[in-house]
Structures are given as structure tokens and as C-alpha cells.
Amino acid sequence: MFSLVQETIKIEGMECDHCVMRVGRAIASVEGVVEVDVSLEKKEAVVDFEDNRTDSGKIRDAIRDVGYEPL
């Protein structure tokens, strides 16, 4: 059995819509992520994921891999 977890991650370094798309694609590519909403205005991502398939550490690693810093 798994549960759906929602986490809000502040992200440093996003400056444009292209940044938002890169971060969104990176997060969405993590296995277990169900939904992601990235906001340039708030400089954050709201991520829904299955806790038995991934965790916030893997999501944060994906953000770092595309050049941004999760806080």
C-alpha cells in the first residue's frame, strides 16, 4: 500500500519560463511523480508523488541535475 504525498519545494535560480519547463520536465521524469506544478512567481514546485516509488531526495536530485538549487 502506498500513499500520495504532496511536497512544496522552493527552488533557487529559476528566472524565466524556460527554467520552469526544464524543472517541470526533470521532476516529472522521476518515477513515482504523479503531478507537478512549477511556479516562476513563487519560485517553487508543488509535487504529488507515491511514497513507495520515490522520495523528496530523488526529486531534489533531479532539480539539481538540470542546474537549479532546491531549498
DSSP file (Angstrom, degrees, kcal/mol; ACC not computed):
  #  RESIDUE AA STRUCTURE BP1 BP2  ACC     N-H-->O    O-->H-N    N-H-->O    O-->H-N    TCO  KAPPA ALPHA  PHI   PSI    X-CA   Y-CA   Z-CA
    1    1 A M              0   0    0      0, 0.0     2,-0.3     0, 0.0     0, 0.0   0.000 360.0 360.0 360.0 142.7    0.0    0.0    0.0
    2    2 A F        -     0   0    0     49,-0.0     2,-0.4    50,-0.0    48,-0.1  -0.863 360.0-141.8-129.1 165.0    1.2    3.5   -0.7
    3    3 A S        -     0   0    0     -2,-0.3    48,-2.3    46,-0.0     2,-0.5  -0.948  22.1-116.7-126.1 153.9    0.1    7.0    0.0
    4    4 A L  E     -A   50   0A   0     -2,-0.4     2,-0.4    46,-0.2    46,-0.2  -0.766  32.4-162.5 -88.7 127.3    0.2   10.0   -2.1
    5    5 A V  E     -A   49   0A   0     44,-3.2    44,-2.7    -2,-0.5     2,-0.5  -0.897   7.1-155.6-113.1 139.2    2.4   12.7   -0.7
    6    6 A Q  E     +A   48   0A   0     -2,-0.4     2,-0.4    42,-0.2    42,-0.2  -0.968  16.8 177.1-114.7 128.7    2.4   16.4   -1.6
    7    7 A E  E     -A   47   0A   0     40,-2.6    40,-3.0    -2,-0.5     2,-0.5  -0.990  21.7-146.8-131.7 139.7    5.5   18.5   -1.0
    8    8 A T  E     -A   46   0A   0     -2,-0.4     2,-0.5    38,-0.2    38,-0.2  -0.925  18.5-168.4-104.0 124.5    6.3   22.1   -1.8
    9    9 A I  E     -A   45   0A   0     36,-3.0    36,-2.3    -2,-0.5     2,-0.2  -0.956  14.8-140.7-118.4 119.0    9.9   22.7   -2.8
   10   10 A K  E     -A   44   0A   0     -2,-0.5    61,-3.2    34,-0.2     2,-0.4  -0.555  21.9-156.3 -72.3 141.7   11.4   26.2   -3.0
   11   11 A I  E     -C   70   0B   0     32,-2.7     3,-0.4    59,-0.2     2,-0.4  -0.984   5.4-152.4-130.9 126.6   13.8   26.4   -6.0
   12   12 A E  E    S+C   69   0B   0     57,-3.3    57,-2.1    -2,-0.4     3,-0.1  -0.769  73.6  33.6 -96.0 138.8   16.6   28.9   -6.4
   13   13 A G  S    S+     0   0    0     -2,-0.4     2,-0.4     1,-0.3    -1,-0.2   0.299  70.6 133.3 107.7  -9.1   17.8   30.0   -9.8
   14   14 A M        +     0   0    0     -3,-0.4    -1,-0.3     1,-0.1     3,-0.1  -0.628  15.4 157.2 -77.8 128.8   14.7   30.0  -11.9
   15   15 A E        +     0   0    0     -2,-0.4     2,-0.3     1,-0.2    -1,-0.1   0.498  55.0  19.1-128.4  -9.5   14.4   33.2  -14.0
   16   16 A C  S  > S-     0   0    0      1,-0.1     4,-1.7    24,-0.0     3,-0.2  -0.918  83.6 -89.4-154.1 175.9   12.2   32.5  -17.0
   17   17 A D  H  > S+     0   0    0     -2,-0.3     4,-2.3     1,-0.2     5,-0.2   0.834 122.1  59.3 -63.1 -32.8    9.5   30.3  -18.5
   18   18 A H  H  > S+     0   0    0      2,-0.2     4,-2.5     1,-0.2    -1,-0.2   0.902 103.8  51.7 -62.5 -40.2   12.3   28.1  -20.0
   19   19 A C  H  > S+     0   0    0     -3,-0.2     4,-2.7     1,-0.2     5,-0.2   0.925 108.5  51.2 -59.9 -45.0   13.6   27.4  -16.4
   20   20 A V  H  X S+     0   0    0     -4,-1.7     4,-2.6     1,-0.2    -2,-0.2   0.908 110.5  48.6 -60.0 -43.5   10.1   26.4  -15.3
   21   21 A M  H  X S+     0   0    0     -4,-2.3     4,-2.6     2,-0.2     5,-0.2   0.916 111.5  49.4 -64.4 -43.6    9.8   24.0  -18.2
   22   22 A R  H  X S+     0   0    0     -4,-2.5     4,-2.3     2,-0.2    -2,-0.2   0.934 114.3  44.4 -61.7 -46.7   13.2   22.4  -17.5
   23   23 A V  H  X S+     0   0    0     -4,-2.7     4,-2.6     2,-0.2     5,-0.2   0.926 113.5  50.8 -64.7 -44.3   12.4   22.0  -13.8
   24   24 A G  H  X S+     0   0    0     -4,-2.6     4,-2.5    -5,-0.2    -2,-0.2   0.908 111.9  46.7 -60.3 -43.5    9.0   20.6  -14.5
   25   25 A R  H  X S+     0   0    0     -4,-2.6     4,-1.4     2,-0.2    -1,-0.2   0.902 111.9  51.4 -65.1 -41.1   10.2   18.1  -17.0
   26   26 A A  H  < S+     0   0    0     -4,-2.3     4,-0.4    -5,-0.2    -2,-0.2   0.928 113.7  43.3 -62.7 -45.2   13.0   17.0  -14.7
   27   27 A I  H >< S+     0   0    0     -4,-2.6     3,-1.6     1,-0.2    -2,-0.2   0.923 111.6  53.8 -67.0 -43.7   10.6   16.4  -11.8
   28   28 A A  H 3< S+     0   0    0     -4,-2.5    -1,-0.2     1,-0.3    -2,-0.2   0.765 100.6  62.5 -63.0 -24.9    8.0   14.7  -14.0
   29   29 A S  T 3< S+     0   0    0     -4,-1.4     2,-0.4    -3,-0.2    -1,-0.3   0.618  78.9 102.6 -77.8 -11.2   10.7   12.2  -15.2
   30   30 A V  S X  S-     0   0    0     -3,-1.6     3,-2.1    -4,-0.4     2,-0.1  -0.598  84.6-112.1 -75.1 126.2   11.2   10.9  -11.7
   31   31 A E  T 3  S+     0   0    0     -2,-0.4     3,-0.1     1,-0.2    -1,-0.1  -0.355 101.9  28.0 -59.7 130.4    9.5    7.5  -11.3
   32   32 A G  T 3  S+     0   0    0      1,-0.4    18,-2.4    -4,-0.1     2,-0.4   0.208  82.8 129.4 102.2 -14.0    6.5    7.8   -8.9
   33   33 A V  E <   +B   49   0A   0     -3,-2.1    -1,-0.4    16,-0.2    16,-0.3  -0.629  30.3 179.0 -75.5 127.8    5.8   11.5   -9.5
   34   34 A V  E     +     0   0A   0     14,-2.9     2,-0.3    -2,-0.4    15,-0.2   0.825  63.4   0.0 -97.6 -41.2    2.1   11.9  -10.3
   35   35 A E  E     -B   48   0A   0     13,-1.6    13,-2.9    -8,-0.0    -1,-0.4  -0.996  57.4-170.8-152.3 145.8    1.7   15.6  -10.7
   36   36 A V  E     -B   47   0A   0     -2,-0.3     2,-0.4    11,-0.2    11,-0.2  -0.999   4.0-173.3-140.7 139.1    4.0   18.7  -10.7
   37   37 A D  E     -B   46   0A   0      9,-2.1     9,-2.7    -2,-0.4     2,-0.5  -0.957  10.9-165.3-132.2 112.8    3.2   22.4  -10.8
   38   38 A V  E     -B   45   0A   0     -2,-0.4     2,-0.5     7,-0.2     7,-0.2  -0.856   2.2-161.8-104.0 131.5    6.1   24.8  -11.0
   39   39 A S  E  >> -B   44   0A   0      5,-3.1     5,-1.6    -2,-0.5     4,-1.0  -0.952  14.8-170.6-116.9 120.1    5.6   28.5  -10.3
   40   40 A L  T  45S+     0   0    0     -2,-0.5    -1,-0.2     3,-0.2   -26,-0.1   0.899  91.6  54.2 -68.9 -41.8    8.1   31.1  -11.5
   41   41 A E  T  45S+     0   0    0      1,-0.2    -1,-0.2     2,-0.1    -2,-0.0   0.910 119.2  31.9 -59.9 -45.1    6.4   33.7   -9.4
   42   42 A K  T  45S-     0   0    0      2,-0.2    -1,-0.2   -32,-0.0    -2,-0.2   0.597 101.3-134.3 -88.3 -11.6    6.6   31.8   -6.2
   43   43 A K  T  <5 +     0   0    0     -4,-1.0   -32,-2.7     1,-0.2     2,-0.3   0.950  67.4 105.1  53.7  54.0    9.9   30.1   -7.2
   44   44 A E  E   < -AB  10  39A   0     -5,-1.6    -5,-3.1   -34,-0.3     2,-0.4  -0.972  61.7-135.6-153.2 165.0    8.6   26.7   -6.1
   45   45 A A  E     -AB   9  38A   0    -36,-2.3   -36,-3.0    -2,-0.3     2,-0.6  -0.996   9.6-152.7-126.1 133.7    7.3   23.4   -7.2
   46   46 A V  E     -AB   8  37A   0     -9,-2.7    -9,-2.1    -2,-0.4     2,-0.4  -0.941  24.1-171.2-103.9 119.9    4.4   21.6   -5.8
   47   47 A V  E     -AB   7  36A   0    -40,-3.0   -40,-2.6    -2,-0.6     2,-0.5  -0.945  18.3-162.3-122.5 128.8    4.9   17.9   -6.3
   48   48 A D  E     +AB   6  35A   0    -13,-2.9   -14,-2.9    -2,-0.4   -13,-1.6  -0.941  27.8 163.9-104.3 126.8    2.5   14.9   -5.7
   49   49 A F  E     -AB   5  33A   0    -44,-2.7   -44,-3.2    -2,-0.5     2,-0.6  -0.977  43.8-108.1-145.0 157.5    4.3   11.6   -5.6
   50   50 A E  E >>  -A    4   0A   0    -18,-2.4     3,-1.7    -2,-0.3     4,-1.5  -0.749  26.6-147.7 -84.7 120.6    3.8    8.0   -4.5
   51   51 A D  T 34 S+     0   0    0    -48,-2.3    -1,-0.1    -2,-0.6   -47,-0.1   0.638  94.3  57.8 -69.9 -13.1    5.8    7.5   -1.4
   52   52 A N  T 34 S+     0   0    0    -49,-0.2    -1,-0.3     1,-0.1     3,-0.1   0.575 112.4  40.0 -89.0  -8.6    6.5    3.8   -2.2
   53   53 A R  T <4 S-     0   0    0     -3,-1.7     2,-0.3     1,-0.3    -2,-0.2   0.643 125.8  -3.9-112.7 -21.4    8.1    4.7   -5.5
   54   54 A T     <  -     0   0    0     -4,-1.5     2,-0.3   -22,-0.2    -1,-0.3  -0.937  56.7-144.9-157.3 178.7   10.2    7.8   -4.8
   55   55 A D    >>  -     0   0    0     -2,-0.3     4,-1.6    -3,-0.1     3,-0.5  -0.923  39.2 -95.1-147.1 172.2   11.1   10.3   -2.2
   56   56 A S  H 3> S+     0   0    0     -2,-0.3     4,-2.7     1,-0.2     5,-0.2   0.789 118.3  63.6 -65.0 -26.3   11.8   14.0   -1.9
   57   57 A G  H 3> S+     0   0    0      2,-0.2     4,-2.2     1,-0.2    -1,-0.2   0.917 103.8  46.2 -62.3 -43.5   15.6   13.3   -2.1
   58   58 A K  H <> S+     0   0    0     -3,-0.5     4,-1.9     2,-0.2    -1,-0.2   0.877 113.1  50.3 -66.4 -37.6   15.3   11.9   -5.6
   59   59 A I  H  X S+     0   0    0     -4,-1.6     4,-1.8     2,-0.2    -2,-0.2   0.924 110.6  48.7 -66.5 -44.0   13.1   14.8   -6.7
   60   60 A R  H  X S+     0   0    0     -4,-2.7     4,-2.3     1,-0.2    -2,-0.2   0.879 109.1  53.8 -63.1 -38.3   15.6   17.3   -5.3
   61   61 A D  H  X S+     0   0    0     -4,-2.2     4,-2.4     1,-0.2    -1,-0.2   0.898 106.1  52.6 -61.9 -40.4   18.4   15.4   -7.1
   62   62 A A  H  X S+     0   0    0     -4,-1.9     4,-0.8     2,-0.2    -1,-0.2   0.881 108.7  50.2 -63.6 -37.9   16.5   15.8  -10.4
   63   63 A I  H ><>S+     0   0    0     -4,-1.8     5,-1.7     1,-0.2     3,-0.8   0.928 111.8  47.5 -65.1 -45.2   16.2   19.5   -9.9
   64   64 A R  H ><5S+     0   0    0     -4,-2.3     3,-2.1     1,-0.2    -2,-0.2   0.879 103.1  63.6 -62.2 -37.9   20.0   19.8   -9.2
   65   65 A D  H 3<5S+     0   0    0     -4,-2.4    -1,-0.2     1,-0.3    -2,-0.2   0.761 103.6  47.8 -61.0 -25.3   20.7   17.7  -12.3
   66   66 A V  T <<5S-     0   0    0     -4,-0.8    -1,-0.3    -3,-0.8    -2,-0.2   0.286 128.7 -94.2-101.0  10.8   19.2   20.4  -14.5
   67   67 A G  T < 5S+     0   0    0     -3,-2.1     2,-0.3     1,-0.3    -3,-0.2   0.649  85.5 112.2  98.5  16.6   21.1   23.2  -12.8
   68   68 A Y      < -     0   0    0     -5,-1.7    -1,-0.3   -49,-0.0   -55,-0.2  -0.824  59.3-124.8-121.3 161.5   18.8   24.6  -10.1
   69   69 A E  E     -C   12   0B   0    -57,-2.1   -57,-3.3    -2,-0.3     2,-0.3  -0.898  14.2-149.8-114.0 112.1   19.0   24.5   -6.3
   70   70 A P  E      C   11   0B   0      0, 0.0   -59,-0.2     0, 0.0   -26,-0.0  -0.589 360.0 360.0 -73.8 137.4   16.2   23.1   -4.2
   71   71 A L              0   0    0    -61,-3.2   -60,-0.1    -2,-0.3   -62,-0.0   0.404 360.0 360.0-105.2 360.0   15.9   24.8   -0.8
